[in-house]
Amino acid sequence: MNSNITKSDSQLKNDVLAELKYEPSVNVTEIGVLVKDGTVTLNGYASRYGEKWDAVRAAKRVAGVRAIADDIEVKLPESERHTDGDIADAAANQIDWLTTIPTGTVQVTVREGWATLEGAVEWWYQRDAAENIVRYLAGVKGVTNLITIKPKVAPVAVATAIKSAFERSAVLDAKKIQVETSGTKVTLRGTVRNHAERDEAERAAWAAPGVFSVDNQLKVEWSWD
């Protein structure tokens, strides 16, 4: 029998801090945590963008977190400051080395350490792979992913394919998720038990052939199984 998870703000703050300490890539002494009505605000500094990303991801793992406000600033150490040209060149080289992405399909622009990815790929995992590899490069302060999905496969029974993937999943409760399609756009509605389930539902939706965009409107309602 399920019951909603309720924690006091102070308990939730302690749990988030404990999870941040447990994450080896995060320097918890530079990050502050504020909690109000289940919404967690992370502030302070990270030495690189990848650390900031990992801190937010760690907070998502904590049971009871309703929402997260990311106010962490990236403060690069002197040894990791690079010119925009150097960062753009490194990012382009790393993407070219990825065997999952056809050469020349993704372009990188860097301004004041912020990388913008553009282009078109066939699959969501290719879009995700490009962002993942740029996120952890030295000198990067942030990433905007504008890569579009343009599948070569025509969309056929997209909703059915996604629902089947949900039903096969060991993580998702397919009965609580509604899938709506409009052409190549997918909208997810309903409730999930945690942020990991919400992210997995979106990943599974993106994986369906013919999907150009996913609007994830799933609400997190923490509960114990």
SULHU-V250780 format. One line per field, one symbol per residue. ss: DSSP state (A for helix, B for strand, O for the rest). phi: phi as a letter, one per 40 degrees, with the letter a starting at -180 (. if undefined). psi: psi as a letter, one per 40 degrees, with the letter a starting at -180 (. if undefined). A space follows every 10 residues. Layout:
ss: ???
phi: ???
psi: ???
This chain:
ss: OOBBOOOOAA AAAAAAAAAA AAOOOOOAAA BBBBBBOOBB BBBBBBOOAA AAAAAAAAAA OOOOOOBBBB OOBBOOOAAA OOOAAAAAAA AAAAAAAOOO OOOOOBBBBB BOOBBBBBBB BOOAAAAAAA AAAAAOOOOO OBBBBOOBBO OOOOOOOAAA AAAAAAAAOO OOOAAABBBB BBOOBBBBBB BBOOAAAAAA AAAAAAOOOO OOBBBBOOBB OOBBO
phi: .caccbbccc cccccccccc cccccbcccc bbbbbafgcb bbbhbbcacd cdcccccccc ccchccabbc bcccbccdcb cbcdcccccc cccccccccc bddgcbbbbb bfgccbbbha bcbccccccc cdccdbccgc babbbbccbb cccccbfddc cccccccccc ccbdccbbbb bbgccbbbbh bbcacccccc ccdcccccdg ccabbcbcbc bdacc
psi: hiiihhiidd dddddddddd ddhdehgdee hihihhfehh hhaaiieidd dddddddddd ehhehdihhh ehihghidee hiiddddddd ddddddehee hhheehihhh hfehhhhiah ididdddddd dddddeiheh eihhhehihg idhihhfddd ddddddddhe digddehhhh igbehhhhia iieidddddd ddddddehhe hdihhhehhh ghii.
